[in-house]
Amino acid sequence: VQLQASGGGLVQAGGSLRLSCVVSTSDFSPASMAWFRQAPGKERESIAIIHWTTSTITYADSVKGRFIISRDNANTGIHLQMYSLKPEDTAVYYCAARSYGMSTYKYWGQGTQVTVSS
């Protein structure tokens, strides 16, 4: 299983970006998929999680109300719609997938850079 993230870029504060993550195999049914991010000098943090069967969603407080995680219509990946971006959102963004029976995310995308200028 491979994940491919895309959609990062440079945007001004207050702008929007949409990230996408495609799973290489269509018959992969994860327990959950998530977006993480890692800013320079900081630890990687989970910012949005979607549980596959229930579609339950959780957000980190830092992005709640500004970011929206969703499933791809073909259930082959996820998106992250980001609004009202702030300079502190600058980070490398990763998508990840967790299989049933596992407590950690085993499958990771390569990361996509998001830079928000002030």
KEVEXNU-701136 format. One line per 2 residues: number of its first residue (from 0); for each residue x, y, z of N, C-alpha, C, O. Coordinates in nm, 3 decimals. Layout:
NUM = X Y Z X Y Z X Y Z X Y Z | ...
//
This chain:
0 = 0.085 -0.118 0.000 0.000 0.000 0.000 0.089 0.123 0.000 0.176 0.138 0.085 | 0.066 0.211 -0.096 0.140 0.336 -0.103 0.045 0.453 -0.103 -0.064 0.447 -0.161
2 = 0.086 0.560 -0.037 0.006 0.681 -0.031 0.081 0.793 -0.103 0.203 0.806 -0.089 | 0.009 0.871 -0.179 0.069 0.980 -0.253 -0.004 1.110 -0.217 -0.122 1.127 -0.248
4 = 0.068 1.200 -0.152 0.010 1.328 -0.112 0.047 1.436 -0.212 0.155 1.434 -0.270 | -0.045 1.530 -0.231 -0.020 1.640 -0.323 -0.104 1.760 -0.282 -0.193 1.750 -0.199
6 = -0.073 1.875 -0.344 -0.157 1.993 -0.324 -0.094 2.102 -0.240 -0.153 2.209 -0.225 | 0.024 2.079 -0.187 0.089 2.182 -0.108 0.134 2.298 -0.194 0.128 2.292 -0.316
8 = 0.180 2.404 -0.128 0.228 2.519 -0.201 0.247 2.638 -0.110 0.245 2.627 0.012 | 0.266 2.753 -0.174 0.284 2.879 -0.103 0.156 2.961 -0.112 0.102 2.981 -0.221
10 = 0.109 3.008 0.001 -0.016 3.085 0.003 -0.002 3.197 0.107 0.071 3.183 0.205 | -0.072 3.305 0.084 -0.071 3.415 0.180 -0.162 3.383 0.297 -0.257 3.305 0.285
12 = -0.133 3.444 0.410 -0.219 3.427 0.527 -0.362 3.464 0.492 -0.388 3.564 0.424 | -0.454 3.381 0.540 -0.595 3.401 0.508 -0.641 3.324 0.386 -0.761 3.315 0.359
14 = -0.547 3.267 0.313 -0.580 3.193 0.193 -0.620 3.049 0.221 -0.632 3.007 0.336 | -0.641 2.976 0.113 -0.688 2.837 0.122 -0.602 2.746 0.036 -0.541 2.789 -0.062
16 = -0.598 2.621 0.075 -0.532 2.516 -0.003 -0.610 2.387 0.016 -0.677 2.367 0.118 | -0.599 2.299 -0.082 -0.663 2.168 -0.071 -0.558 2.061 -0.095 -0.497 2.056 -0.202
18 = -0.538 1.977 0.003 -0.444 1.866 -0.010 -0.521 1.739 -0.046 -0.636 1.721 -0.006 | -0.455 1.653 -0.120 -0.515 1.525 -0.157 -0.417 1.413 -0.127 -0.295 1.431 -0.130
20 = -0.472 1.298 -0.097 -0.391 1.180 -0.068 -0.458 1.062 -0.137 -0.573 1.030 -0.109 | -0.386 0.998 -0.227 -0.439 0.885 -0.302 -0.373 0.756 -0.255 -0.251 0.750 -0.239
22 = -0.454 0.656 -0.234 -0.404 0.524 -0.196 -0.383 0.442 -0.323 -0.466 0.445 -0.413 | -0.271 0.370 -0.328 -0.233 0.302 -0.452 -0.322 0.185 -0.488 -0.330 0.148 -0.605
24 = -0.390 0.127 -0.391 -0.472 0.011 -0.419 -0.617 0.037 -0.380 -0.644 0.087 -0.271 | -0.709 0.003 -0.467 -0.850 0.035 -0.444 -0.917 -0.059 -0.347 -1.026 -0.029 -0.298
26 = -0.855 -0.173 -0.317 -0.920 -0.269 -0.229 -0.867 -0.261 -0.086 -0.887 -0.351 -0.005 | -0.800 -0.151 -0.056 -0.750 -0.129 0.079 -0.857 -0.058 0.160 -0.902 0.050 0.122
28 = -0.898 -0.118 0.270 -0.998 -0.057 0.355 -0.935 -0.032 0.492 -0.925 -0.124 0.573 | -0.894 0.090 0.518 -0.826 0.117 0.644 -0.923 0.130 0.760 -1.044 0.146 0.740
30 = -0.872 0.124 0.878 -0.952 0.156 0.997 -0.972 0.307 1.006 -1.079 0.355 1.041 | -0.866 0.379 0.972 -0.875 0.525 0.970 -0.764 0.580 0.882 -0.664 0.514 0.855
32 = -0.786 0.702 0.838 -0.683 0.777 0.767 -0.672 0.914 0.833 -0.767 0.963 0.894 | -0.556 0.973 0.820 -0.532 1.097 0.893 -0.435 1.187 0.819 -0.361 1.144 0.731
34 = -0.439 1.313 0.857 -0.339 1.410 0.814 -0.256 1.448 0.937 -0.310 1.477 1.045 | -0.127 1.447 0.918 -0.032 1.492 1.018 0.045 1.609 0.958 0.042 1.632 0.837
36 = 0.112 1.683 1.044 0.202 1.786 0.993 0.321 1.799 1.087 0.313 1.768 1.206 | 0.430 1.844 1.031 0.551 1.865 1.110 0.614 1.997 1.067 0.657 2.013 0.953
38 = 0.617 2.089 1.160 0.680 2.219 1.137 0.827 2.210 1.175 0.866 2.123 1.252 | 0.909 2.298 1.121 1.052 2.296 1.152 1.077 2.304 1.302 1.025 2.393 1.369
40 = 1.157 2.213 1.353 1.193 2.214 1.493 1.086 2.163 1.586 1.102 2.167 1.708 | 0.976 2.113 1.530 0.866 2.064 1.614 0.839 1.917 1.584 0.879 1.864 1.481
42 = 0.769 1.854 1.677 0.730 1.715 1.657 0.613 1.707 1.560 0.535 1.801 1.545 | 0.602 1.593 1.495 0.489 1.570 1.407 0.362 1.559 1.490 0.360 1.495 1.595
44 = 0.256 1.621 1.442 0.130 1.620 1.515 0.017 1.575 1.424 0.015 1.601 1.303 | -0.077 1.506 1.486 -0.198 1.465 1.415 -0.295 1.582 1.414 -0.322 1.640 1.520
46 = -0.348 1.619 1.298 -0.438 1.732 1.292 -0.580 1.695 1.250 -0.674 1.769 1.281 | -0.599 1.585 1.181 -0.733 1.546 1.139 -0.737 1.397 1.112 -0.649 1.342 1.044
48 = -0.839 1.332 1.165 -0.853 1.187 1.150 -0.995 1.155 1.105 -1.091 1.214 1.154 | -1.007 1.063 1.012 -1.139 1.016 0.972 -1.143 0.864 0.983 -1.058 0.794 0.927
50 = -1.240 0.815 1.057 -1.256 0.670 1.074 -1.338 0.617 0.958 -1.443 0.672 0.924 | -1.288 0.509 0.897 -1.339 0.472 0.766 -1.482 0.420 0.767 -1.560 0.457 0.680
52 = -1.519 0.338 0.862 -1.653 0.279 0.858 -1.758 0.371 0.917 -1.872 0.371 0.870 | -1.723 0.449 1.016 -1.821 0.537 1.079 -1.816 0.679 1.027 -1.909 0.757 1.050
54 = -1.708 0.713 0.957 -1.684 0.850 0.910 -1.674 0.951 1.026 -1.690 1.071 1.006 | -1.648 0.899 1.144 -1.625 0.988 1.258 -1.497 1.067 1.233 -1.396 1.013 1.188
56 = -1.504 1.195 1.264 -1.391 1.285 1.238 -1.349 1.355 1.366 -1.433 1.398 1.445 | -1.220 1.367 1.384 -1.167 1.445 1.494 -1.060 1.539 1.440 -0.987 1.507 1.346
58 = -1.053 1.655 1.501 -0.956 1.758 1.462 -0.874 1.802 1.583 -0.922 1.800 1.696 | -0.752 1.841 1.557 -0.674 1.908 1.659 -0.733 2.046 1.683 -0.790 2.107 1.592
60 = -0.720 2.095 1.804 -0.775 2.227 1.836 -0.716 2.336 1.746 -0.782 2.435 1.716 | -0.592 2.316 1.706 -0.524 2.418 1.627 -0.584 2.439 1.489 -0.562 2.543 1.427
62 = -0.660 2.342 1.440 -0.716 2.353 1.304 -0.868 2.345 1.303 -0.930 2.365 1.199 | -0.928 2.318 1.416 -1.073 2.302 1.423 -1.143 2.429 1.377 -1.109 2.539 1.419
64 = -1.241 2.411 1.289 -1.314 2.524 1.236 -1.252 2.586 1.113 -1.314 2.671 1.049 | -1.130 2.544 1.078 -1.062 2.599 0.960 -1.030 2.492 0.857 -1.026 2.520 0.737
66 = -1.007 2.369 0.902 -0.970 2.259 0.812 -1.083 2.158 0.807 -1.155 2.137 0.905 | -1.098 2.095 0.691 -1.200 1.991 0.673 -1.136 1.869 0.608 -1.079 1.878 0.499
68 = -1.146 1.755 0.676 -1.098 1.629 0.618 -1.217 1.558 0.555 -1.327 1.560 0.610 | -1.193 1.495 0.441 -1.302 1.423 0.375 -1.244 1.304 0.300 -1.125 1.297 0.271
70 = -1.335 1.212 0.269 -1.295 1.096 0.190 -1.312 1.126 0.043 -1.400 1.202 0.003 | -1.228 1.067 -0.036 -1.244 1.075 -0.180 -1.371 1.001 -0.220 -1.407 0.901 -0.158
72 = -1.439 1.050 -0.321 -1.566 0.989 -0.362 -1.553 0.842 -0.398 -1.646 0.764 -0.379 | -1.437 0.804 -0.449 -1.415 0.665 -0.486 -1.357 0.585 -0.370 -1.319 0.469 -0.387
74 = -1.350 0.648 -0.252 -1.293 0.583 -0.134 -1.151 0.534 -0.156 -1.109 0.432 -0.102 | -1.078 0.609 -0.237 -0.939 0.571 -0.261 -0.843 0.669 -0.198 -0.724 0.670 -0.230
76 = -0.893 0.752 -0.109 -0.804 0.845 -0.043 -0.881 0.949 0.036 -1.000 0.936 0.061 | -0.808 1.053 0.074 -0.868 1.159 0.154 -0.821 1.295 0.103 -0.724 1.307 0.029
78 = -0.893 1.397 0.147 -0.856 1.534 0.116 -0.848 1.613 0.245 -0.903 1.572 0.348 | -0.780 1.725 0.239 -0.779 1.819 0.349 -0.799 1.958 0.291 -0.709 2.013 0.227
80 = -0.916 2.014 0.312 -0.944 2.150 0.269 -0.906 2.243 0.382 -0.956 2.231 0.494 | -0.817 2.337 0.352 -0.765 2.426 0.454 -0.807 2.569 0.422 -0.778 2.620 0.314
82 = -0.874 2.632 0.515 -0.918 2.771 0.502 -0.849 2.858 0.608 -0.794 2.808 0.706 | -0.854 2.987 0.585 -0.802 3.084 0.683 -0.664 3.045 0.732 -0.637 3.042 0.852
84 = -0.577 3.015 0.638 -0.444 2.969 0.675 -0.364 3.076 0.747 -0.376 3.195 0.718 | -0.282 3.030 0.840 -0.200 3.118 0.921 -0.054 3.083 0.901 -0.023 2.970 0.862
86 = 0.037 3.176 0.926 0.180 3.142 0.915 0.218 3.021 1.000 0.308 2.945 0.962 | 0.153 3.004 1.113 0.186 2.889 1.198 0.137 2.756 1.142 0.168 2.651 1.198
88 = 0.063 2.759 1.033 0.025 2.635 0.964 0.137 2.586 0.872 0.127 2.476 0.816 | 0.240 2.665 0.857 0.352 2.625 0.772 0.415 2.496 0.825 0.457 2.489 0.941
90 = 0.422 2.396 0.740 0.472 2.264 0.782 0.475 2.172 0.660 0.423 2.205 0.553 | 0.536 2.057 0.680 0.521 1.948 0.583 0.401 1.866 0.629 0.394 1.823 0.745
92 = 0.309 1.844 0.538 0.186 1.773 0.568 0.194 1.630 0.513 0.233 1.609 0.398 | 0.158 1.535 0.597 0.163 1.393 0.560 0.025 1.331 0.575 -0.050 1.364 0.667
94 = -0.009 1.242 0.484 -0.126 1.159 0.506 -0.079 1.021 0.551 0.032 0.978 0.522 | -0.167 0.954 0.623 -0.131 0.823 0.678 -0.255 0.737 0.689 -0.367 0.787 0.697
96 = -0.233 0.607 0.691 -0.344 0.511 0.702 -0.311 0.408 0.809 -0.198 0.363 0.824 | -0.416 0.372 0.881 -0.402 0.271 0.988 -0.489 0.153 0.954 -0.607 0.168 0.922
98 = -0.432 0.034 0.961 -0.508 -0.088 0.933 -0.584 -0.133 1.058 -0.550 -0.095 1.170 | -0.685 -0.213 1.036 -0.758 -0.271 1.148 -0.664 -0.358 1.231 -0.579 -0.429 1.178
100 = -0.681 -0.351 1.361 -0.598 -0.431 1.449 -0.467 -0.365 1.486 -0.391 -0.419 1.567 | -0.440 -0.250 1.428 -0.316 -0.181 1.459 -0.347 -0.051 1.532 -0.448 0.014 1.505
102 = -0.261 -0.015 1.624 -0.283 0.107 1.701 -0.206 0.225 1.645 -0.228 0.339 1.685 | -0.116 0.198 1.551 -0.036 0.307 1.493 -0.056 0.311 1.343 -0.106 0.216 1.283
104 = -0.015 0.422 1.283 -0.026 0.441 1.139 0.095 0.379 1.071 0.209 0.422 1.093 | 0.070 0.280 0.988 0.177 0.206 0.923 0.213 0.263 0.787 0.328 0.259 0.745
106 = 0.113 0.316 0.719 0.134 0.361 0.581 0.135 0.514 0.577 0.047 0.580 0.631 | 0.239 0.568 0.512 0.259 0.713 0.509 0.284 0.762 0.367 0.349 0.695 0.287
108 = 0.231 0.878 0.339 0.265 0.946 0.215 0.399 1.017 0.231 0.456 1.019 0.339 | 0.446 1.074 0.123 0.580 1.131 0.121 0.586 1.273 0.179 0.695 1.325 0.202
110 = 0.472 1.334 0.203 0.473 1.469 0.257 0.464 1.574 0.147 0.521 1.559 0.039 | 0.392 1.679 0.179 0.380 1.792 0.086 0.395 1.920 0.166 0.335 1.936 0.272
112 = 0.476 2.012 0.115 0.509 2.134 0.188 0.398 2.238 0.174 0.352 2.268 0.063 | 0.357 2.293 0.287 0.264 2.405 0.289 0.335 2.522 0.356 0.381 2.511 0.469
114 = 0.343 2.633 0.285 0.407 2.753 0.338 0.308 2.868 0.334 0.255 2.902 0.228 | 0.285 2.928 0.450 0.191 3.039 0.459 0.269 3.165 0.493 0.333 3.173 0.598
116 = 0.264 3.261 0.405 0.337 3.386 0.426 0.249 3.489 0.496 0.127 3.492 0.477 | 0.312 3.572 0.575 0.235 3.674 0.650 0.220 3.802 0.571 0.159 3.897 0.620
//
